[in-house]
């Protein structure tokens, strides 16, 4: 591992947090919005700079920053990136920028607080992706809760928005307890394994903990605790019920953040499996069952939805299941496809949710019975919707295709039953998207409200253009993504191969 010459990761974490504080002193809403937009643009530029200086041929973490934080128990401020995490920085920055633009004119009450929360959420999200100290990671993980709680509860569009915010928070706090217990066990085990004492020889450093042997009985306990904690956030069935509720009650740009940033699956990939590799291999069947059940259940429930927003929420749940199937394959195709799909969530799932929000803001509903004939009155929105919808079920030429194809190949290579589940999920994914699309976008215009809807405005076109372009670029040139995480994926798999033999 090499230390960073310039603390760019800390800057990316702190910049939006500082921007959130500055907005609190802004004189009016327009200045607050301009500050948020400026900070978000700078954040995106810095994140792209990180990608530029990142060397994908290096296995170890890069741009490491290490400072003493709580010396009494050896907690450090330790951040860094690798091939798994580096691309989440610019894409999460882009998603935050899009969320700011999407809510530019729609937030009437307390806009300064709203845009402060969006920036604060961006800062702690970068912390989640870059933290290499487990306590620091847990801090950033928990700090994502207050922004979502207030953003859903204060600016939601449903009558039960406060209940949805509370439900989300309680689910996340429950998962957080399991994560904290696992972190304490890992740190205490480090002290025991080196023959030291507690608290002098505790360690919360991820690179250190990865090299410390974990007894078999503790492996199982740590694996299950971490899996539960992250499964709630992912979400995996049966811990998924908060997402459809939030999708119905929350503002579309916030639900886009929830569906686009799959921090729970990232946690499973980053922490759960590498820290307990023997248990991960032993319980690979559990990962497969969770993944396949989530994939099929989410798709079947999506197929029965008559409202676009819960349909997209259940579609997101289903795609999380497919990612878990890819991870459980334990081969290079499945892992790289899973990471690719996590990046796709940011540009595909979130964009579809934003389009649902655009429809709701014009019509007051996204129920299929209130729609019909949208393609005739909103051709520009329909074009973007079709691109994102086709990408969501993996049509060639879009970024969804290489991700799903790799995961299906990985699943088929690992186990025929797992491959069959992946193929069934892909078919069902096309079914629920096309079925709803036919009802909502085609046919005659039967409602006066639909005929009076106006097409996308310039600002809305601009914010959808960037993810649409990325979908096509990554679809035709998938190696842009795959070459960056290839070495990290191989090193990740080597850890399990070593323990398997």
Helices and strands as residue ranges (DSSP letters): H 8-24, H 29-53, E 62-70, G 71-73, E 75-81, H 86-102, H 111-130, H 134-155, H 161-193, H 206-211, H 216-234, H 241-249, H 252-260, H 263-267, I 268-272, H 273-275, H 277-282, H 284-303, H 308-328, H 332-344, I 345-349, H 350-363, G 368-370, H 374-377, H 379-392, H 399-414, H 416-441, H 448-451, H 458-476, H 479-500
